[in-house]
Amino acid sequence: MFRVEELNDLQKICFNSYFGKVEKYSKEETDEIITNMFREAMPPMPERKADFKNYFEDNGKTLYRLLEQTITPVMNRLSLEGFSDLVKVDTCDLGDAPVYTVKNTKLYPVSQKATGVGATRRSRMHDGKLETSSFPLTAFVYEEAFEILTGRVTWGEICAKVIQSFEHKIATLITSTIFDAYDGTNNSYCKVADSNSIEATLDDLIEKIEGDAGSDCLILGTKGALAKIPNSGGVYNGKDSDDRRDFGYVKVYDGTQCVKLPQYYDKETDNFEIPRDTLIIIPYGEILAHCTYEGDLVTLNKDAIYNRNDRQVEFSLERICRIGVPISAKFGMIKIS
């Protein structure tokens, strides 16, 4: 389990800088302090930039190790804000195999196994516990090493790139797994509606799930899917009109909150990974997924990264991850035709 008090001085100031907890110094001063601490942890830099290639070949692994050690604590503390409280994020030591305890026994348990979106597999629960398989996630990053060690590219900028890349990928995997996990076979909570019947279908399904679960519901979907939900009380509802202008969809439909799920667009295939025509209705308070980071962020070992002539820091960062998605039998789904 991650603990702030166990961090060294460099890790602490990097951690506090990312989360805006440094009060003694300005952001610019903090960036300069971090750069100086990186340089102090490495041998003296050459005076001429032309000599930097040999310097990096000899000391590049030290820089990679510093990046690994300082970005890992930040990643450990993040909680996939796009999901609010719907996803539980945790950490464990490398080789540990967390088992997720699921209170609701009426579930379709599914675990994410491969790195590709949609590559899910179902696994059985035993005594209300769901085991998962680990898989690696990789982000490719490059910057000029000289720019990093002179402060022209700050640690915060590099960290933000890495964090955003990993979070976006993991969020996409969770969302796609939720949709893939849903079993519509002989499921009375799986509906199809067109633009004329979506309001009546939503009203009926929300009332049934609330009656079954004994709690209020949430409506989940991508921005494109939520945009298909009609205004409450007709087209003249001023608050809903404001929501559509500001967010692209209504935030609350007849007292039921609408929550946007992360979307991923693959420009090479010109496809969205997550359905833009499907809504999920869940009981309020349900955990959609469990995400665990296993071990630390590591730089992949590739000899070629030390042989670049342009003096760039070119490296792949990898993190072992586990995602468990227990889909409740009380989840509803509406496909909008």
C-alpha positions in Angstrom: 0.0 0.0 0.0 1.3 3.5 -1.0 2.3 5.8 1.9 3.5 9.4 1.5 5.7 9.2 4.6 7.9 6.5 3.0 8.9 8.7 0.1 12.4 10.2 -0.1 13.0 14.0 -0.4 12.9 14.1 -4.2 9.8 12.0 -4.4 8.0 14.1 -1.8 8.6 17.4 -3.5 7.7 16.0 -6.9 4.5 14.5 -5.4 3.5 17.7 -3.6 4.3 19.7 -6.7 2.0 17.7 -8.9 -0.9 17.9 -6.4 -0.3 21.6 -5.7 0.7 21.2 -2.1 4.0 23.2 -2.1 3.3 26.4 -0.2 6.8 27.6 0.6 7.8 28.1 -3.1 6.1 29.3 -6.3 5.6 26.8 -9.1 8.6 28.2 -11.0 10.8 27.9 -7.9 9.6 24.3 -7.3 10.3 23.3 -10.9 13.8 24.7 -10.5 14.3 22.9 -7.2 13.3 19.6 -8.8 15.6 20.1 -11.8 18.5 20.8 -9.5 17.8 17.7 -7.4 17.8 15.6 -10.6 21.1 17.1 -11.6 22.6 16.6 -8.1 21.6 12.9 -8.3 23.7 12.5 -11.5 27.3 13.2 -12.4 28.1 16.8 -13.5 26.9 17.7 -17.0 29.4 18.6 -19.8 29.7 22.2 -20.6 29.2 21.7 -24.3 25.9 20.3 -25.6 27.9 18.6 -28.3 29.4 16.3 -25.7 26.0 15.4 -24.2 25.5 12.2 -26.2 28.3 10.4 -24.5 27.2 11.7 -21.1 23.7 10.3 -21.6 25.0 7.0 -22.9 26.9 6.7 -19.6 24.2 8.1 -17.3 20.8 7.7 -19.0 19.8 4.8 -16.8 20.1 7.0 -13.8 17.7 9.6 -15.3 15.2 6.8 -16.2 15.4 5.5 -12.6 14.7 9.0 -11.2 11.7 9.4 -13.5 10.4 6.0 -12.5 10.8 6.7 -8.8 9.1 10.1 -8.9 6.2 9.4 -11.3 5.1 6.1 -9.6 3.9 7.8 -6.3 1.8 10.2 -8.3 0.2 7.4 -10.3 -0.5 5.5 -7.1 -2.5 8.3 -5.6 -4.7 9.1 -8.7 -8.3 7.7 -8.7 -9.5 8.0 -12.3 -11.5 11.2 -11.7 -13.5 10.6 -14.9 -15.4 7.8 -13.0 -15.9 9.8 -9.8 -16.7 7.1 -7.1 -17.6 4.4 -9.6 -14.2 2.8 -9.7 -12.0 1.8 -6.8 -8.2 2.2 -7.4 -5.6 0.5 -5.3 -1.9 -0.6 -5.4 -0.1 -3.8 -4.5 3.5 -5.2 -4.6 4.7 -6.9 -7.7 3.6 -10.5 -7.8 0.8 -10.0 -5.3 -2.6 -11.1 -6.6 -5.5 -9.1 -5.1 -8.8 -10.7 -4.8 -11.9 -8.4 -5.0 -14.7 -9.1 -2.6 -18.1 -8.6 -4.1 -21.1 -8.1 -1.8 -23.8 -8.4 -4.4 -24.1 -12.1 -5.4 -26.3 -11.3 -8.4 -23.5 -10.4 -10.8 -21.9 -11.2 -14.1 -18.3 -11.2 -13.1 -15.7 -10.2 -15.7 -12.0 -9.5 -15.6 -9.8 -7.6 -18.1 -7.0 -9.8 -19.3 -5.4 -8.3 -22.4 -4.2 -4.8 -23.3 -6.5 -4.5 -26.4 -9.8 -2.7 -26.0 -12.6 -5.2 -25.9 -10.4 -8.2 -25.2 -12.2 -9.3 -22.1 -12.8 -12.7 -20.6 -15.4 -13.9 -18.1 -14.3 -15.6 -14.9 -16.2 -17.3 -12.1 -16.7 -16.0 -8.6 -16.0 -18.2 -5.6 -17.6 -17.3 -2.3 -18.3 -13.8 -3.5 -14.6 -13.2 -4.5 -13.4 -12.3 -8.0 -9.8 -13.1 -9.0 -8.1 -11.2 -11.9 -5.2 -11.6 -14.2 -2.5 -9.0 -14.6 -1.5 -7.3 -17.9 1.0 -4.7 -18.9 0.2 -1.1 -20.1 2.9 0.8 -21.9 3.4 4.5 -22.8 6.0 5.8 -25.2 7.7 9.1 -24.3 10.5 11.1 -25.7 12.1 14.5 -24.8 15.6 15.9 -25.2 17.6 14.9 -22.2 19.5 18.2 -22.2 16.1 20.0 -22.0 15.1 18.0 -19.0 18.3 18.5 -17.0 18.5 22.2 -17.8 14.8 22.7 -16.7 13.5 23.8 -20.2 11.2 20.8 -20.0 10.0 20.4 -16.4 9.4 17.2 -14.5 5.8 18.2 -14.1 5.3 18.4 -17.9 6.8 14.9 -18.3 4.8 13.5 -15.4 1.5 14.9 -16.8 2.1 13.3 -20.2 2.7 9.9 -18.7 -0.1 10.1 -16.2 -2.7 11.3 -18.8 -1.6 8.6 -21.2 -2.0 5.8 -18.7 -5.2 7.1 -17.2 -6.9 7.6 -20.6 -6.0 4.1 -21.6 -7.1 2.5 -18.4 -10.4 4.5 -18.4 -11.0 3.2 -21.9 -10.4 -0.4 -20.9 -12.7 -0.1 -18.0 -15.5 1.5 -20.0 -15.2 -1.0 -22.9 -15.1 -3.9 -20.4 -18.3 -2.7 -18.7 -20.1 -2.7 -22.1 -18.6 -6.1 -23.1 -19.5 -7.6 -19.8 -23.2 -6.9 -20.0 -25.2 -10.0 -20.8 -28.4 -9.1 -22.7 -29.5 -12.7 -23.3 -33.0 -13.2 -21.9 -32.4 -10.1 -19.8 -35.6 -8.1 -19.1 -33.4 -5.1 -18.3 -31.9 -5.0 -21.8 -34.0 -2.7 -24.1 -33.9 -1.2 -27.6 -35.5 2.2 -28.2 -35.7 4.8 -31.0 -35.9 8.5 -30.6 -39.6 8.4 -30.1 -39.6 5.7 -27.4 -36.5 6.5 -25.5 -38.3 8.6 -22.9 -40.9 6.0 -22.1 -38.2 3.2 -22.1 -36.0 5.2 -19.7 -38.8 5.9 -17.3 -39.9 2.3 -17.3 -36.4 0.8 -16.8 -35.4 3.3 -14.1 -38.5 2.6 -12.1 -38.0 -1.2 -12.3 -34.3 -1.1 -11.3 -35.0 1.3 -8.5 -37.8 -1.0 -7.2 -35.5 -4.0 -7.6 -32.4 -2.5 -6.0 -34.1 -0.4 -3.4 -32.1 2.7 -4.3 -31.9 5.6 -6.8 -30.2 5.0 -10.2 -27.5 6.6 -12.3 -27.6 6.8 -16.1 -24.2 6.2 -17.7 -23.0 6.7 -21.2 -20.5 8.5 -23.5 -21.2 12.1 -24.4 -22.7 11.0 -27.7 -25.1 8.5 -26.0 -26.1 10.9 -23.2 -26.9 13.6 -25.8 -29.8 11.4 -27.0 -31.6 11.7 -23.7 -34.5 14.1 -24.0 -35.0 17.1 -21.8 -37.1 16.6 -18.6 -40.6 18.1 -19.0 -40.2 18.9 -22.8 -38.0 21.1 -24.9 -38.8 24.3 -22.9 -36.9 23.2 -19.8 -34.5 26.0 -19.3 -32.0 24.2 -17.0 -31.7 21.3 -19.4 -31.2 23.7 -22.3 -28.4 25.3 -20.3 -26.8 21.8 -19.7 -27.0 21.0 -23.4 -25.2 24.2 -24.2 -22.6 23.8 -21.5 -22.0 20.0 -21.5 -23.8 18.6 -24.6 -26.3 16.6 -22.6 -28.7 16.9 -19.7 -27.0 16.4 -16.3 -30.2 15.2 -14.6 -33.1 13.4 -16.3 -36.3 13.5 -14.2 -34.3 13.3 -11.0 -31.8 10.7 -12.2 -28.2 11.9 -12.5 -26.5 11.4 -15.9 -22.7 10.5 -15.7 -20.4 10.8 -18.7 -18.1 7.8 -19.3 -14.6 8.3 -21.0 -14.5 7.8 -24.7 -11.6 6.8 -27.0 -11.3 7.7 -30.7 -8.9 5.8 -32.9 -8.0 8.2 -35.7 -6.3 5.5 -37.7 -9.4 3.4 -38.1 -11.8 6.4 -37.7 -13.8 4.5 -35.0 -14.9 5.2 -31.5 -14.1 2.4 -29.1 -17.1 3.0 -26.8 -20.7 2.8 -28.1 -22.2 6.2 -28.8 -25.8 4.7 -28.9 -26.0 2.8 -25.6 -27.0 3.9 -22.1 -26.4 1.9 -18.9 -28.6 2.3 -15.8 -27.1 1.2 -12.5 -28.2 1.4 -8.9 -26.6 4.3 -7.0 -23.6 3.3 -4.9 -22.5 0.4 -7.1 -18.8 -0.1 -7.8 -18.4 -0.5 -11.5 -14.8 -1.7 -11.4 -11.7 -2.4 -9.3 -8.4 -1.2 -10.7 -5.1 -2.2 -9.1 -1.6 -1.1 -10.1 0.9 -3.9 -9.4 4.5 -2.9 -8.6 6.2 0.3 -9.7 6.3 2.1 -13.1 9.4 0.7 -14.9 11.4 1.7 -18.0 11.7 -1.0 -20.6 15.3 -2.0 -21.3 16.2 -1.3 -24.9 19.8 -0.7 -25.9 18.8 1.4 -28.9 17.5 4.2 -26.7 21.1 5.1 -25.8 22.3 5.4 -29.4 20.3 8.3 -30.7 22.2 11.1 -32.4 19.6 13.8 -31.5 20.2 13.4 -27.7 16.6 12.7 -27.0 15.4 10.8 -24.0 13.3 8.1 -25.8 11.8 5.5 -23.5 8.8 3.2 -22.9 7.3 3.2 -19.5 5.3 0.1 -18.4 3.0 -0.6 -15.5 1.4 -3.9 -14.5 -2.4 -3.5 -14.0 -5.4 -5.5 -12.9 -9.0 -4.6 -13.7 -12.0 -6.5 -12.3 -15.5 -5.5 -13.5 -18.4 -7.2 -11.6 -21.5 -6.3 -13.6 -24.6 -6.4 -11.5 -27.7 -8.4 -12.7 -29.6 -5.3 -11.8 -27.9 -3.1 -14.4 -30.1 -1.9 -17.2 -29.0 -1.2 -20.8 -30.8 0.7 -23.6 -29.6 0.6 -27.2 -30.9 3.6 -29.1 -31.6 2.7 -32.7 
